[in-house]
Amino acid sequence: MPAPQEVSELVKRFDRNWESYRSSEYNETQARREFIDPFFKALGWDIDNEQGYVETEKTEGEKSLIQRQIDATDSRLTNSSTNPTA
């Protein structure tokens, strides 16, 4: 099953700049902003809380929210592998 285009681009960028990322000057925040956050966004995760959940809603519904995101990711990946134009 092919990866989403955004994920493929992240991998290519990482490969091109591997030595820079290994530098002690490249930190965790940079890795999160440049790779981790975009990776999860590409999979459809609402990592910026764009839906506006308050903290108690996130805590109480965290498992169901995460499960819905996983299910949506699985669905997109399954659909893209069976329908290359999706």
N, C-alpha and C positions, 0 to 999 in steps of 0.2 A: 504494500500500500504506500503510495507516494506521500511525502510530507507536504504540508501547505507551502505555497510559494514563499511566504514571509519567513518560515523556518529555514527553508533552503538558502535564502539570502543571508540569514544570520550565520549559518554554518560557513558559507563562502567568505563572509567578512571576517569571521573568526580565523579561518585558515590563512587568509591573506595577512593578518596582523598578529599571528601567533606570538612572535617574539616580544612585541610590545605588551601583550597581555600577561606575559610571564614576568615582566618587570616588577620590582618591589614597589614602584610608584603607582602601579595600576591597582586600585583598591576595590573592596567589596561593593561600595556604592556605585562605582562606575560599571562594574560587572552587572549589577542588578538593573541599572538604567539602560545599558546598552544591549543586554542579552536576555536576562531572566524575565523582566517585565514584558518586553516585546514578544518573547516566546509564548508566555501565557496568554497575551492578548491575541496572538495569531491563532491560538486554540479556542478563542471565544470567551475567555475568563474575564470577569469584571473586576480586575485588580485595582482599579481606581475608584471603585464604588460609584460608578456613574449612575447606578439605579437609586442611589441615595438612601441606602439602608442605614438606620441608626444602629449604634453599637449593640443594643439588646437584641434587635432583629437579626443582626449578623450572628450573634452568639447562639440564640435560640434556634435559628434556622440554618446554622452553619453546615451541618451534615447534609441537609436536604439541598442547600444551595450548591455545595461542592459536588454532590451527586448529580444534580441537574447539569452542572458545567461539564462533568466527566461524560455524562450521557450525551450531551450535545456535541462534545469533541469526538466521541466514538462514532456518532451518527455522521458527522461531516467527513471523518476519515473513511468510514465504510462507504458512503455515497461517492466520494471522490475516487475510491479504488474500483468501484463497479461502473462508474460513469465518469470517464476522464474529462469530460467537458464541464462537470459540475464545479 
